[in-house]
């Protein structure tokens, strides 16, 4: 409610110069309008105390098929947190409000905290829930080795975004499907916006992700280096990529962040069913890359599929 009140106030604030110019109001009248707008803004703040928002304690702002979202979503599900997921459409949040996903909104009384970026969200989850959840939260413990490996995995994930959009941006229907126009969870008013704004969004995607032949080649090189490294580490039969048998959040991150090319069964924990791209829907070059990586890196691929079968699907 408070966000809605602020939005309405902001709309009127932007319209105020037009009202003044159209009506030819005097300086004194204009000054009075400014005072009234300031009073309105103060009343919006006060209303947050008098009529506080009835919002869930924990909200995860997402786009359904994002692999960075899946990384956080999976960890929250494994931890057993009660939360509400709110899906936006594709790239609308990033390009028009400057908000990337995932974003975690946590309400404590009348105070709401907002945390962005998957590593920062996982650090918050560890700090906030480790004492109460004990051993159940141990998989989130952020050692230096895990943090450094997570940075590499996040780069691996960003290069997969380059890989995906290099292949699909020229296919309007497939790109819109990935952005959630067919997903029941996407906010209804986002869907027509995505369709109308698609040419602009496609241009912005090409520029912001540097979708070129050279950058695509660099992306494929880094993806294959990461898969090779993970495959080599797993050769000794360990249960976790960094060693030992108990999995930790970096194992979950690798599995979740491999979703764009492998798209394993259970990806998204049920939240991405309306926008995932199945292998048979992908273009021939995408299928060729995926087939090559499955053949060349069987231990890494098998590790992801095992985690989804034994961990992700079993807990949903």
C-alpha positions, 0 to 999 in steps of 0.5 A: 500500500505504501508503495502505491501511495508513493507512486500516486504522489509521484505521478501527481508531482510529475504532472504538477508543472503541466498543470501550472503551465496549462492553467497559467497559475500565479506564483503564489498559487503555484507556491501553495500547490508545492506546499500541498504536495509536500503536505501530501508526501508527509501524510503518505509517510504518516499513513505508513505508521497509522495504516501499516502495509499488510505484506508478507515478512519475506518477499523474493522479487524475481523473473521466473527463469533467471538462473541468479533467481534460481540460485537464491530461490533454491537456497531459500527453499532448502532452508525452509523459509516461508516467503512469497515470490513476485514475478516481473516480466523479463527485463522491464525492471532492469531497464526502466526502474534500475532494479535487477533481480533477485531482490529480497524484501524483508519486513520487520515490524514497520521497517522493510529492508531490500537486499539485491544481488544473489551473493549479498542475499545469501550472506544475509540468509546466513547471518539472519538464519544460521543461529535459529536453524543451526546445522540446517543452515550450515550449507550457507556458511561463507568461507573464503574459498566458497566466496571466491568460487562463487565469484567465478560461478557468477561470471560463468552465469553472466556469460551464459546470458550472453550465450542465450541471447546471442542465440534467441534475440532474433526469435521474438516469440522465443525471447518473449516466452523466456521473459514470461509472457506465457507464465501465469506468475508474471504480473498481468500488465507486464505481458503487453508491455513486453510485447509492445516494447520488444524492439526497444528491449532487444536493442538494449539487450544487444548493447548492454550484454554486448551481443557480438560474435567476438563476445559470444566466442569469449562466453563459450570459452569461459563456460567450457573452462568452468565446466572443465574445471568442475568436471576435473574436480569431481573426478575423485568421486567427491560429493561437493565441488570444493571437496568433501561429501556434504554439499554447500551453497556453491554446489547449489549455485553451480547447478542453478546457474547451469540451468540456461544451457542444461535446463534440467528437470525441476529447474525453478522448483515449479516457478519457471514452468511457464517460461523455460526453454526446453531443448527441443524448442532451442535453435540447432546451434544451442542444441549443438552446444549443449550436446557437446558440453554434455558429452565433454563434461559428463561428471559436471552434467551428471552432478547438476542432474543429480542435485536436481533429482535428489535435492531440488525435486525431492524438496518441492 
